[in-house]
């Protein structure tokens, strides 16, 4: 049994895809927003989806190392579907709700100028758009293939 975690292609693929996606976020954001936001390195949301990149790299690597007919692949694929659905659906909806709550907080703050109400801004960039998910899928596939080929040899 090999106990070297760096020889574990699925693990390395997932971790590296997640890290690369996080590192890309400030630079991709700078292209669209015309400013470099280093806070995106540790943030949820944004392009590409690091959660999606990680789980797709995991699924890709397991598919190539263990086969698509294995229990490991089935577990990883199910896990990936849940993570992606959560990122596009539930977390994105929570971000939209946070936007509304933040607006209500600003309105309440204006109504209570005496300082009785202090608004607290909630984080609104929680989930992902379809294009951000697609970016994560493409990154995850590429990293999963590259790492698996490097460690295992395809």
Phi, psi and omega in degrees: 000130181270121180260010180277109183297332180286350175266358180272092185304315179299318180294312181298318178302310182297313182296315181294319179298318179298313182295315180298317179300316179296321180292329180288329190307311181298324183284321177293319177298322181297328179297318184271325184262351180063027175208146181268118182247100183292343178296338180293342178300328183243021186254155171273164181078175177094176184251130352274167177290114181289327177297315179296315180302316181297312183288328177290321175298320178298310180298316180300312182294318178296319178302319181279329182272326186244343180102152182280351178265009184268161176296321179301317179294317180299317179296313181296318180294320177295316177301316180298317180299319180293315181298315181292318177299317179298316182295319183276330186259284190295310182293325179292319177297320178297323177295320178293320177296322178297322178299316180294315180298319178298320179294317177299321179297319178296319179295314178298321179297319178294324180289329183247067183293345182289355178094011179287340182230126178244115182289147174237119181283128176271151179292127183256341181267083183252316186253194186227150172277171179300318181294325177292322176294316179299319176300319177294321179297312181297315178297316180298318177298313181297313181293317179301316178293314184295313182292316180297320178295321181291318184277313187260324186083114183268000000 
